[in-house]
Each structure stands twice: as C-alpha cells, then as structure tokens.
Amino acid sequence: MSFLPAPLEPVRPALLTRVAPVTRIVVGVAWLAVAVVAAGPTVPFALGVLAAAVLVVCSGLPIGRVPRRLAPLGLAALGLGLVTVLVNPANGDPTAVTLMRAGPLRVTEPALWAGVAIALRLVVIALVSLLVFASSDPTRLADSLVQQWHIPYRFAYGTLAALRIVPLLAADWAAITTVRRLRGIEPHSPRDRVTAVGGALLVLLVTAIRRAERMALAMDARGFDTARPRGTYRPNSLTRLDALVLVLGLGAVVAVFALGVR
C-alpha cells in the first residue's frame, strides 16, 4: 500500500471542467486575496460556504473522497485556530469580554473570533486550491499556461513533469518498504521505526533524483531546452463560458468583501 492517496480527478463533466485553467487561477487568486486581507471571520466564512457549494455543484469531483482528502488540512486549521485563541494578545485586555477563565488562562471574545478567522482562512485556501487545480488534468493546465499566458515551455512543462512524478513516488515508497521487509529489515521498537523511515526516505530521494535526471534528458532531447516557438498539438482557447465564470467569480468576491466591510 502507498502512503499517498490516489489523485483526486473529475469523474463527470461539470462547469469547471470546461473552463480554462487560467480563468480558474485568476478567480481563485482573487478569492484567496480577499480571504487573507479581510478582517474578521465573516468574509472567510462566506467564501468557504460559496466554495463548498461550487465544489458540490460545479466541480465534477467525487464528493465522497473530498472530506478524507481535506482531513489533514481540517486538523491543521483546528490546531492553528486553537493556538491563535490561546496566545492572542487580546486575552490580556481587561476591557474585553471574558468567555472562559481557568486559572491563569483567560479567553476573550476578540481572541475567539481571531482564532475562528484564522481557521476559516485555511479552510478557504484548501477548498479554492482544490477547485483551481483538481478540476482538470495537469496536461491541460500546462497547455493553458503556455497558450494563454505565454509561460516559458521549460517552466510550464517542467511543472507538468513534476506533477506526473508525484504518483510514482508513492509506488517507489511501497516498493522500498516491501523490499526492506523481504530482506528482514523489520523495525520492532519505536527507535528502529524512526531509523527505518529515515533510511527509506534516503533511498526514495536517490530514486527521485535519478528519475528526474532521466526525465530532464528526455525533455531536452525533445527541444524543451530552447526558446524557439513550438507547434500546438492541443489547442486551448478562451470561450464565452470563461468570460461568464470570470465575471461571476469576481462579482461574488466583490459582494462578499462588501458584506464583510458592512
């Protein structure tokens, strides 16, 4: 078994699967910028609800696998929010409303809302990133970056190659652990387990470097190391649907930001 889950890809046609990746990137960056800049939990909460609705209705992703995929980020958001509540300077403000007091620990209302806002921002980042990058395959993303934004070939398709290598790392890790077990290198104590993980990670690093070298040579042999114009095998153009999604996405973030200001 691998330690990495299977890639989360669309399983049915949906609105976002027909939208160009660059359009999703523009809208996603606008949503993230407003979620980070806005003060208080109102704007992150509204954007989180809106992103969850878009994920369910318009993404085409398998909804049953999304909670498990985002569970680590949910735990991170919970922990970060709790730490923000406990160490917030507002807890020392004698004029603030006290919500809880346990010995020297004092939690005030401003500190609680600050922790909730931090946690909601992390949730928004997770959902928006999923909508932007998981709604289409990496090949289409690289093609869109090259054709619409004229990103250099080496950067765009080098990123594509890196994304394609990630699932192979999971298979390599499974093979390394299986081979070590067959050779009798089976850890028994917690200290041995930590040592075994370190050794397996070193082998995985060497394997990844060798694969990256072979892939770099193959890409250079196909002309990706030059700046000369290349032909387009998969044309990817912007349509009226992209304009509609761009207007609706930016309009929604402006409306949510106005709601937060009020």
Secondary structure, DSSP 8 states (H G I E B T S, - for coil): --SS-------S--TGGGS-HHHHHHHHHHHHHHHHHS-SSHHHHHHHHHHHHHHHHHS---GGGHHHHHHHHHHHHHHHHHHHHHH-GGGG-TTS-EEEEETTEEEEHHHHHHHHHHHHHHHHHHHHHHHHHSSS-HHHHHHHHHHHS---HHHHHHHHHHHHHHHHHHHHHHHHHHHHHHTT----SHHHHHHHHHHHHHHHHHHHHHHHHHHHHHHHHTTTTS-S----SS-----HHHHHHHHHHHHHHHHHHHHHH-
